[in-house]
Amino acid sequence: MTKRTAEERRRLIADHVVEHGTATGAVLAQLTGVSLMTVHRDLDDLERRGVLRRFRGGASALPSTVFESNLDYRLGVNTEEKAAVARAAAALVEPGMSVMLDDSTTVLAMARLLVDLAPLTVVTNARRVVDVFTECEGIRLIALGGEYSRTHDSFLGMPCVEAIEALSVDLVAVSTSALDATMTYHQEQDVVLVKRAMLASAAHKVMLMDHTKLARTALHRVGPVRDLDQLIVDDGVGVELLGKLRERTKVSVAGVAPDA
């Protein structure tokens, strides 16, 4: 069996616990092929990230709305698909533009591809996106304030919405947690309000989604697919759904590298 990295092992543990609701340390040690002590360290790390809850001898799953929102969890999921989508989105940006970027991990991957496109104005509520551009000459960086969310490592709430509403940008790039053939969704109300304001602030509205978020719904509606100027997805999207989406907006499909 190929030796897994620590992050791959923790992802396997998290997925198992989420699927089954609970799991003992002994079961997880057998699943991953490591010692019980290593499993306990992995569980400690996953609990710290907010992915699961420890109990004596094992762990239980948190509600999906909790761990799916956790930035550290999202950073390790579907990385190759997100990278492909991010490359396609970055190709839409030209020097001189003003670009608003949300706090999603796919958009964070896109941000890292824009550092050499000066002059550029970047507006964001995401702390890690701010970090990408702080040392970039020629990048005008506008950080949106608000109430800090440790889960998202970003700023949300009414102060953030009001700051967005004062701006008008050439392009906005956002992602969200779910999308079906007609509507986009997110499970958290504060996040929805910020994404809606961002989409309303831009001349060109682009949404970035890896295929695992499609054909799903969540509690709150962000907005109709038809209101997007462009949707960028990876090549894991089914043909039938892709056809329905193309009836409502322009859809670009980003190919994932064969050896990814």
LUMDOMI-269206 format. One record per residue: x, y, z of N, C-alpha, C in turn. Coordinates in steps of 0.05 Angstrom, whole numbers, padded with zeros to 5 digits, always signed. Layout:
! LUMDOMI-269206
XYZXYZXYZ ...
***
This chain:
! LUMDOMI-269206
+00017-00024+00000+00000+00000+00000+00018+00025+00000 +00010+00044-00017+00025+00069-00018+00023+00084+00008 +00045+00094+00018+00045+00109+00043+00031+00136+00039 +00012+00143+00056-00002+00168+00053+00013+00190+00068 +00009+00215+00058+00018+00238+00074+00000+00241+00098 +00009+00257+00117-00007+00262+00141-00034+00275+00133 -00033+00293+00114-00058+00307+00106-00077+00288+00092 -00067+00270+00075-00084+00250+00062-00096+00232+00083 -00080+00224+00103-00090+00206+00124-00113+00220+00140 -00109+00246+00146-00129+00260+00161-00154+00264+00145 -00151+00268+00119-00174+00270+00102-00190+00244+00102 -00176+00222+00101-00189+00196+00101-00204+00192+00128 -00191+00200+00150-00204+00198+00176-00229+00215+00177 -00227+00240+00168-00249+00258+00168-00272+00247+00151 -00266+00238+00128-00287+00227+00110-00301+00203+00123 -00285+00186+00136-00297+00162+00148-00315+00169+00171 -00306+00188+00188-00323+00196+00211-00348+00210+00202 -00346+00227+00181-00369+00241+00171-00389+00221+00159 -00379+00201+00145-00397+00181+00132-00411+00164+00152 -00397+00157+00174-00408+00138+00193-00419+00151+00219 -00414+00177+00222-00424+00191+00245-00405+00190+00269 -00395+00167+00275-00375+00163+00296-00355+00142+00288 -00332+00141+00301-00312+00120+00296-00293+00119+00320 -00285+00095+00327-00266+00092+00349-00237+00095+00338 -00219+00101+00356-00191+00104+00349-00180+00078+00337 -00189+00055+00348-00180+00029+00338-00188+00024+00309 -00213+00031+00303-00223+00028+00275-00207+00046+00257 -00202+00070+00265-00188+00089+00248-00158+00081+00244 -00147+00069+00265-00119+00060+00262-00117+00037+00242 -00138+00019+00243-00138-00003+00223-00143+00008+00195 -00161+00028+00193-00167+00041+00167-00142+00053+00154 -00126+00067+00170-00104+00083+00159-00077+00068+00160 -00076+00047+00176-00051+00031+00177-00029+00045+00194 -00037+00061+00213-00018+00074+00231-00025+00067+00260 -00007+00076+00278-00011+00069+00306-00035+00085+00318 -00045+00075+00340-00066+00088+00354-00058+00116+00364 -00032+00118+00372-00022+00144+00381-00022+00164+00358 -00015+00156+00334-00016+00174+00311-00044+00182+00304 -00063+00163+00306-00091+00170+00302-00101+00191+00322 -00093+00188+00347-00101+00207+00367-00090+00235+00361 -00066+00236+00351-00054+00262+00343-00070+00274+00319 -00077+00256+00300-00093+00265+00278-00120+00276+00287 -00133+00262+00306-00159+00270+00316-00157+00297+00330 -00135+00300+00345-00131+00326+00358-00129+00349+00338 -00115+00344+00316-00112+00364+00295-00138+00370+00282 -00154+00349+00276-00179+00353+00262-00200+00367+00280 -00198+00361+00306-00216+00375+00325-00208+00405+00326 -00182+00411+00327-00173+00438+00328-00183+00454+00303 -00184+00441+00280-00193+00454+00256-00224+00457+00255 -00238+00444+00273-00267+00445+00273-00279+00425+00254 -00265+00404+00247-00276+00384+00228-00292+00363+00242 -00284+00355+00267-00299+00335+00282-00296+00341+00312 -00310+00324+00328-00310+00327+00357-00298+00302+00370 -00279+00306+00387-00267+00283+00401-00285+00273+00424 -00284+00247+00428-00295+00236+00453-00275+00214+00462 -00278+00204+00486-00259+00185+00497-00259+00160+00479 -00237+00155+00467-00234+00131+00450-00240+00134+00421 -00249+00158+00413-00255+00162+00384-00264+00190+00378 -00281+00192+00357-00290+00219+00348-00317+00216+00336 -00332+00239+00335-00358+00240+00322-00358+00264+00303 -00376+00262+00284-00378+00283+00263-00393+00307+00273 -00383+00330+00265-00399+00355+00269-00419+00357+00247 -00439+00374+00250-00458+00379+00227-00443+00388+00202 -00452+00380+00179-00438+00386+00154-00435+00415+00150 -00454+00432+00160-00451+00460+00157-00427+00472+00171 -00417+00457+00192-00393+00467+00206-00368+00460+00191 -00363+00434+00185-00338+00427+00174-00335+00436+00145 -00358+00437+00130-00356+00446+00102-00349+00476+00100 -00353+00491+00121-00347+00519+00121-00318+00524+00130 -00306+00505+00144-00280+00508+00155-00259+00511+00134 -00243+00533+00135-00224+00539+00113-00203+00518+00111 -00192+00509+00134-00171+00488+00133-00181+00463+00120 -00206+00456+00126-00217+00432+00113-00219+00436+00083 -00230+00459+00075-00234+00464+00046-00208+00466+00031 -00187+00475+00044-00161+00478+00030-00150+00451+00020 -00158+00429+00034-00148+00403+00027-00166+00387+00009 -00188+00398+00000-00208+00383-00016-00207+00391-00045 -00206+00371-00063-00208+00375-00092-00188+00396-00102 -00164+00394-00094-00144+00415-00100-00137+00416-00130 -00136+00394-00144-00130+00395-00172-00152+00407-00189 -00177+00400-00181-00200+00412-00195-00201+00442-00191 -00196+00451-00166-00196+00479-00160-00174+00494-00175 -00151+00481-00177-00128+00494-00191-00135+00497-00221 -00148+00478-00233-00155+00480-00261-00175+00503-00265 -00195+00504-00248-00215+00526-00250-00202+00553-00245 -00184+00554-00226-00170+00579-00220-00154+00589-00243 -00141+00571-00257-00125+00579-00281-00143+00591-00302 -00166+00579-00307-00184+00590-00327-00195+00617-00319 -00200+00621-00293-00210+00646-00284-00189+00668-00285 -00164+00661-00278-00143+00681-00279-00138+00691-00307 -00144+00675-00327-00140+00683-00355-00159+00706-00363 -00180+00710-00348-00199+00732-00354-00189+00759-00344 -00169+00759-00328-00160+00784-00315-00137+00796-00332 -00139+00822-00337-00118+00836-00352-00107+00859-00335 -00082+00867-00340-00071+00890-00326-00088+00915-00328 -00091+00930-00307-00107+00954-00307-00135+00950-00296 -00144+00925-00293-00171+00919-00284-00173+00922-00253 -00198+00926-00244-00204+00924-00216-00219+00898-00212 -00210+00882-00192-00220+00855-00188-00228+00851-00159 -00251+00840-00154-00260+00834-00127-00259+00804-00123 -00247+00795-00102-00243+00766-00096-00255+00759-00070 -00270+00737-00069-00283+00729-00044-00264+00711-00027 -00275+00699-00006-00258+00684+00013-00258+00654+00007 -00265+00645-00017-00265+00617-00023-00237+00607-00029 -00233+00581-00026-00207+00569-00031-00200+00568-00061 -00221+00566-00078-00216+00566-00107-00207+00594-00116 -00219+00614-00105-00211+00642-00112-00184+00648-00100 -00177+00637-00077-00150+00640-00066-00129+00629-00086 -00135+00606-00097-00117+00594-00117-00115+00613-00141 -00137+00625-00149-00136+00644-00171-00119+00668-00164 -00122+00678-00140-00107+00702-00131-00077+00698-00134 -00067+00675-00128-00039+00670-00130-00028+00671-00159 -00046+00669-00178-00038+00671-00206-00039+00699-00217 -00047+00719-00200-00050+00746-00210-00028+00765-00201 -00008+00755-00186+00011+00772-00174+00029+00787-00194 +00031+00777-00218+00049+00789-00238+00033+00806-00258 +00008+00812-00252-00009+00826-00272-00011+00856-00266 +00007+00867-00251+00006+00896-00246+00008+00912-00271 -00006+00935-00272-00022+00947-00251-00049+00933-00248 -00058+00930-00223-00083+00916-00218-00093+00927-00191 -00119+00930-00189-00132+00936-00164-00147+00911-00154 -00140+00902-00130-00152+00878-00119-00168+00886-00094 -00193+00878-00092-00210+00883-00069-00218+00856-00058 -00216+00852-00031-00222+00826-00020-00229+00829+00010 -00245+00809+00019-00251+00807+00047-00236+00783+00060 -00219+00770+00044-00205+00746+00053-00176+00753+00063 -00170+00746+00088-00144+00752+00099-00121+00739+00083 -00125+00714+00074-00104+00701+00060-00100+00712+00032 -00121+00723+00020-00117+00737-00005-00102+00763-00001 -00107+00777+00020-00092+00801+00027-00062+00793+00029 -00056+00771+00043-00028+00762+00046-00015+00758+00019 -00030+00748-00001-00018+00742-00027-00007+00768-00040 -00020+00791-00035-00014+00815-00050+00001+00836-00034 +00006+00832-00009+00018+00854+00008+00045+00862-00002 +00061+00845-00014+00088+00852-00023+00090+00857-00053 +00067+00858-00066+00067+00860-00096+00067+00890-00104 +00089+00898-00117+00090+00925-00127+00070+00928-00150 +00057+00951-00151+00038+00956-00173+00010+00945-00169 +00006+00931-00146-00021+00921-00140-00033+00939-00119 -00055+00953-00127-00070+00968-00107-00088+00950-00092 -00085+00948-00066-00099+00928-00050-00119+00942-00032 -00144+00934-00034-00165+00945-00016-00177+00922+00000 -00173+00923+00026-00183+00903+00044-00210+00911+00055 -00230+00894+00053-00256+00899+00063-00258+00891+00092 -00266+00910+00109-00268+00904+00137-00295+00891+00144 -00299+00887+00170-00323+00874+00180-00317+00857+00204 -00335+00840+00212-00330+00822+00234-00314+00798+00226 -00291+00793+00240-00273+00772+00231-00285+00745+00238 -00285+00727+00218-00294+00699+00221-00269+00681+00221 -00264+00668+00243-00241+00649+00244-00246+00625+00226 -00271+00617+00224-00278+00594+00207-00270+00598+00179 -00276+00622+00168-00270+00629+00140-00244+00644+00137 -00232+00653+00159-00208+00670+00158-00213+00695+00140 -00236+00707+00145-00244+00730+00128-00262+00748+00144 -00271+00770+00132-00287+00790+00145-00315+00790+00133 -00335+00790+00150-00363+00787+00141-00380+00808+00155 -00407+00805+00154-00425+00822+00168-00431+00848+00153 -00449+00864+00166-00459+00888+00153-00436+00908+00146 -00416+00912+00163-00395+00931+00155-00381+00923+00129 -00378+00897+00125-00366+00887+00100-00385+00892+00077 -00410+00886+00080-00430+00890+00059-00430+00920+00051 -00431+00937+00071-00432+00966+00065-00407+00976+00051 -00384+00965+00058-00359+00972+00044-00360+00963+00014 -00371+00939+00009-00373+00929-00018-00392+00947-00034 -00414+00955-00022-00434+00971-00036-00424+00998-00044 -00402+01007-00033-00391+01033-00040-00372+01031-00064 -00368+01007-00075-00349+01002-00096-00362+00992-00122 -00348+00996-00144-00356+00985-00169-00331+00975-00183 -00330+00949-00189-00306+00936-00200-00311+00925-00228 -00290+00919-00243-00292+00908-00269-00301+00879-00268 -00290+00864-00249-00296+00835-00248-00297+00826-00220 -00316+00808-00213-00316+00795-00187-00314+00765-00192 -00298+00752-00175-00295+00723-00176-00303+00712-00149 -00324+00695-00149-00334+00683-00124-00338+00654-00128 -00339+00639-00106-00348+00611-00107-00369+00608-00085 -00382+00586-00085-00401+00581-00063-00404+00551-00059 -00420+00542-00040-00419+00514-00031-00437+00496-00048 -00456+00507-00063-00474+00489-00077-00487+00503-00101 -00494+00487-00121-00506+00498-00145-00522+00476-00159 -00546+00483-00168-00560+00464-00185-00565+00477-00212 -00583+00467-00228-00585+00477-00255-00595+00506-00257 -00607+00516-00235-00620+00543-00237-00610+00562-00216 -00599+00553-00193-00594+00570-00170-00567+00563-00157 -00555+00584-00144-00531+00580-00128-00539+00583-00098 -00524+00569-00081-00532+00568-00052-00508+00569-00034 -00513+00576-00009-00493+00573+00013-00508+00568+00039 -00495+00555+00057-00508+00547+00082-00508+00568+00104 -00493+00590+00099-00491+00610+00120-00501+00638+00111 -00519+00649+00127-00531+00674+00120-00512+00697+00117 -00493+00700+00135-00473+00722+00133-00457+00721+00108 -00450+00697+00100-00434+00693+00076-00451+00700+00051 -00476+00692+00051-00494+00698+00029-00496+00728+00024 -00499+00743+00046-00502+00772+00043-00478+00784+00030 -00454+00775+00038-00429+00786+00026-00427+00778-00003 -00432+00753-00010-00430+00744-00038-00450+00759-00056 -00474+00763-00046-00494+00778-00062-00484+00806-00067 -00474+00819-00046-00464+00847-00050-00440+00847-00070 -00423+00828-00068-00400+00826-00087-00410+00823-00115 -00428+00805-00120-00438+00801-00147-00452+00826-00158 -00465+00841-00141-00479+00865-00149-00460+00888-00156 -00435+00886-00146-00416+00908-00149-00400+00908-00174 -00403+00886-00190-00384+00882-00213-00397+00884-00240 -00382+00893-00259-00392+00894-00287-00392+00866-00299 -00374+00848-00290-00372+00821-00300-00372+00802-00277 -00391+00784-00275-00395+00767-00252-00387+00738-00259 -00366+00728-00246-00356+00702-00252-00357+00684-00227 -00368+00660-00230-00369+00641-00208-00351+00617-00214 -00335+00609-00195-00316+00587-00198-00326+00563-00181 -00330+00540-00193-00341+00517-00179-00328+00491-00188 -00318+00475-00169-00309+00448-00176-00334+00430-00177 -00332+00408-00191-00356+00392-00197-00370+00380-00173 -00356+00377-00151-00368+00365-00127-00389+00383-00114 -00389+00409-00121-00409+00427-00110-00434+00429-00127 -00434+00416-00150-00456+00418-00168-00477+00396-00163 -00502+00402-00172-00525+00384-00167-00530+00382-00138 -00525+00403-00123-00530+00404-00094-00545+00430-00087 -00557+00430-00063-00569+00454-00053-00559+00459-00024 -00564+00483-00014-00559+00489+00014-00581+00507+00023 -00580+00516+00048-00603+00529+00061-00611+00555+00047 -00591+00572+00042-00597+00599+00032-00590+00601+00002 -00607+00616-00012-00602+00621-00040-00583+00645-00043 -00562+00643-00059-00545+00665-00065-00556+00681-00088 -00564+00667-00110-00576+00680-00133-00579+00661-00156 -00594+00668-00176-00598+00651-00200-00573+00648-00217 -00570+00625-00229-00548+00620-00248-00550+00639-00271 -00573+00646-00280-00576+00664-00303-00565+00692-00298 -00561+00700-00273-00551+00726-00267-00520+00727-00269 -00507+00704-00272-00478+00703-00275-00471+00709-00304 -00449+00723-00308-00439+00727-00335-00423+00703-00344 -00411+00689-00325-00395+00666-00333-00393+00647-00309 -00395+00621-00314-00391+00600-00295-00368+00583-00304 -00348+00579-00287-00325+00563-00294-00325+00538-00277 -00325+00514-00289-00325+00489-00275-00303+00471-00285 -00298+00449-00271-00278+00430-00282-00292+00409-00298 -00276+00391-00310-00287+00372-00330-00300+00348-00317 -00305+00349-00291-00320+00327-00278-00350+00331-00278 -00359+00353-00290-00388+00358-00290-00402+00340-00311 -00425+00329-00304-00440+00312-00322-00450+00327-00346 -00453+00313-00369-00462+00326-00394-00490+00338-00391 -00508+00323-00378-00536+00333-00376-00537+00359-00361 -00524+00360-00338-00524+00384-00321-00510+00407-00336 -00489+00401-00349-00474+00421-00364-00492+00434-00386 -00508+00418-00399-00526+00428-00419-00547+00447-00407 -00558+00439-00384-00578+00456-00371-00566+00483-00361 -00541+00482-00352-00528+00506-00343-00523+00525-00367 -00515+00513-00389-00510+00530-00413-00535+00542-00425 -00558+00533-00417-00583+00546-00425-00586+00572-00410 -00572+00576-00388-00576+00599-00371-00553+00618-00369 -00528+00609-00375-00505+00627-00374-00483+00615-00391 -00462+00631-00394-00438+00621-00408-00422+00603-00389 -00416+00579-00398-00401+00560-00381-00375+00553-00394 -00353+00555-00379-00327+00547-00388-00319+00522-00372 -00308+00502-00386-00299+00478-00373-00269+00476-00373 -00257+00475-00349-00228+00474-00345-00219+00445-00342 -00202+00437-00360-00192+00409-00359-00171+00405-00336 -00175+00384-00321-00156+00377-00300-00134+00361-00313 -00109+00366-00306-00086+00352-00318-00089+00322-00314 -00083+00306-00335-00087+00277-00334-00071+00264-00312 -00047+00274-00305-00031+00262-00285-00035+00274-00257 -00057+00291-00255-00062+00304-00229-00071+00283-00209 
***
